[in-house]
């Protein structure tokens, strides 16, 4: 990412919408401009995801499977990150993920679900 873009992102809010008063008063739709602020962005790796929900929220818990030895009867998963989404945001995320996976499979081939380990 160019340096000037990073500096510009750091100086702006995560989302900026500007609606001119005359357009809003006239009932016209105005296209909002979105600016992504990545100044506090954190990257994490996860090979495990657990999902739970209530009526008001969808909770995604991400972590790392620590089961290096397959003989153990207990698998240790270290949870590292949790995202709490509204059901509407979760549905948009599901659609985006489906789209990205379809594009990926179109380029690199069909993905198959891993089979659970037998004991």
C-alpha positions in Angstrom: 0.0 0.0 0.0 1.5 3.4 -0.9 2.6 5.5 2.0 0.3 8.4 1.2 -2.7 6.1 1.2 -1.7 4.7 4.7 -1.3 8.3 6.0 -4.5 9.4 4.5 -6.3 6.4 6.0 -4.9 7.1 9.5 -6.2 10.7 9.3 -9.8 9.7 8.4 -12.6 7.9 10.2 -13.3 4.3 9.4 -16.3 5.3 7.4 -17.0 8.7 6.1 -20.4 9.6 4.7 -21.2 13.1 3.4 -24.7 14.0 2.5 -25.2 17.5 1.2 -28.1 19.1 3.1 -29.9 20.1 -0.2 -29.8 16.6 -1.6 -31.0 15.0 1.7 -33.8 17.6 2.0 -34.9 16.9 -1.6 -35.2 13.2 -0.8 -32.5 12.2 -3.3 -30.3 9.3 -2.7 -26.6 10.2 -2.3 -23.8 7.7 -2.8 -21.8 7.3 0.4 -18.0 7.1 0.1 -16.3 4.5 2.3 -12.8 4.9 3.6 -11.1 2.0 5.2 -8.9 2.9 8.2 -6.4 0.1 8.7 -4.2 1.9 11.2 -5.3 -0.5 14.0 -5.7 -3.6 11.9 -4.5 -6.8 13.5 -3.8 -10.0 11.6 -4.3 -13.4 13.2 -4.0 -17.0 12.0 -6.7 -19.5 12.9 -7.2 -23.1 11.8 -10.4 -23.5 14.0 -13.6 -21.6 14.1 -16.6 -22.1 16.3 -19.9 -20.3 15.8 -22.7 -19.7 18.4 -25.7 -17.4 18.3 -28.5 -15.8 20.1 -31.5 -13.9 18.7 -29.5 -10.7 18.6 -26.0 -11.8 17.7 -23.7 -14.3 16.0 -20.5 -15.0 17.7 -17.4 -16.4 15.8 -14.6 -17.7 18.0 -11.3 -18.3 16.2 -8.3 -20.3 17.5 -5.5 -22.7 16.9 -5.7 -26.5 17.2 -2.9 -27.5 19.5 -3.4 -31.3 18.9 0.0 -32.2 17.6 -0.1 -35.7 19.0 -3.1 -37.7 17.7 -3.1 -40.3 20.6 -4.5 -37.8 23.1 -8.2 -38.2 24.0 -8.3 -34.4 24.5 -7.7 -31.9 21.8 -6.5 -28.5 23.0 -7.8 -25.5 21.0 -6.4 -22.1 22.0 -9.0 -19.4 21.3 -7.4 -16.2 20.2 -10.1 -13.9 18.7 -13.8 -13.4 18.9 -16.0 -11.5 16.5 -19.6 -10.6 17.5 -21.9 -9.7 14.6 -25.5 -8.8 14.1 -27.5 -11.4 12.2 -27.6 -9.0 9.3 -23.8 -8.5 9.2 -23.3 -12.3 9.6 -25.6 -12.9 6.6 -23.6 -10.4 4.5 -20.4 -12.1 5.6 -21.8 -15.6 4.6 -22.6 -14.3 1.2 -19.2 -12.7 0.7 -17.5 -15.9 1.9 -19.6 -18.0 -0.5 -18.6 -15.7 -3.4 -14.9 -15.8 -2.6 -14.9 -19.6 -2.2 -16.7 -20.0 -5.6 -14.1 -17.7 -7.2 -11.3 -19.7 -5.5 -12.7 -23.0 -6.7 -13.0 -21.7 -10.2 -9.3 -20.8 -10.3 -7.8 -23.7 -8.2 -10.3 -26.5 -8.2 -13.0 -27.9 -6.0 -12.4 -27.9 -2.2 -13.6 -30.9 -0.3 -14.5 -31.0 3.4 -11.8 -32.7 5.5 -12.9 -36.1 6.9 -13.0 -36.3 10.7 -10.2 -38.4 12.2 -11.2 -41.9 13.2 -10.2 -43.1 16.7 
